[in-house]
Amino acid sequence: LPESVRANLPQHAQTIYREAFNAAWDEYADPQDRRGDVSREEVAHKVAWSAVKQKYEKRDGHWKKKS
């Protein structure tokens, strides 16, 4: 995981990020499955952050599980 993810996200959120990134990496291997000139890595990171934001939100500078 990138240092920014490891340093800021709780362990469970890191797991969500990793699993979503890996799934997106596999799903978007073909450039035709991506929009525009976006790289496979960029798409995977966007998907991973989206997955984290479904369960977590940043409050007071810290990522907290949504209630």
C-alpha positions in Angstrom: 0.0 0.0 0.0 1.1 3.6 -0.6 2.6 5.3 2.5 -0.2 7.8 2.5 -2.7 5.0 2.9 -0.7 3.1 5.5 -0.1 6.3 7.5 -3.7 7.6 7.5 -6.3 4.8 7.2 -7.3 2.5 10.0 -6.4 -1.2 9.5 -9.9 -2.2 8.3 -10.0 0.6 5.8 -6.5 -0.5 4.5 -8.0 -3.9 3.9 -10.9 -2.5 2.0 -8.5 -0.3 0.0 -6.2 -3.3 -0.8 -9.0 -5.6 -1.8 -10.7 -3.0 -4.0 -7.4 -1.9 -5.6 -6.6 -5.5 -6.5 -10.0 -6.3 -7.9 -10.0 -3.1 -10.0 -6.4 -3.9 -11.2 -7.7 -7.2 -12.6 -11.0 -5.8 -13.9 -9.4 -2.8 -15.8 -6.4 -4.7 -17.3 -7.7 -4.0 -20.8 -7.2 -0.3 -21.8 -10.6 -0.4 -23.6 -12.3 -0.9 -20.3 -11.0 2.4 -19.0 -12.2 5.9 -19.9 -9.8 8.1 -21.8 -6.1 7.9 -21.2 -6.3 6.9 -17.6 -3.7 4.4 -16.5 -4.6 1.1 -15.0 -3.0 2.1 -11.7 -4.9 5.4 -11.5 -8.2 3.6 -12.1 -7.4 1.1 -9.4 -6.6 3.8 -6.9 -9.8 5.7 -7.7 -11.8 2.6 -7.2 -10.0 1.8 -3.9 -10.6 5.3 -2.5 -14.3 5.1 -3.5 -14.6 1.7 -1.7 -13.1 3.2 1.5 -15.3 6.3 1.3 -18.4 4.0 1.3 -17.6 2.8 4.9 -15.3 5.6 6.2 -15.3 9.4 6.4 -12.7 11.9 7.3 -13.6 13.8 10.5 -11.3 16.2 12.3 -8.4 15.1 10.1 -8.9 11.4 10.9 -10.6 8.6 9.0 -13.5 7.2 11.1 -16.0 4.4 10.3 -19.4 5.8 9.3 -22.1 5.4 11.8 
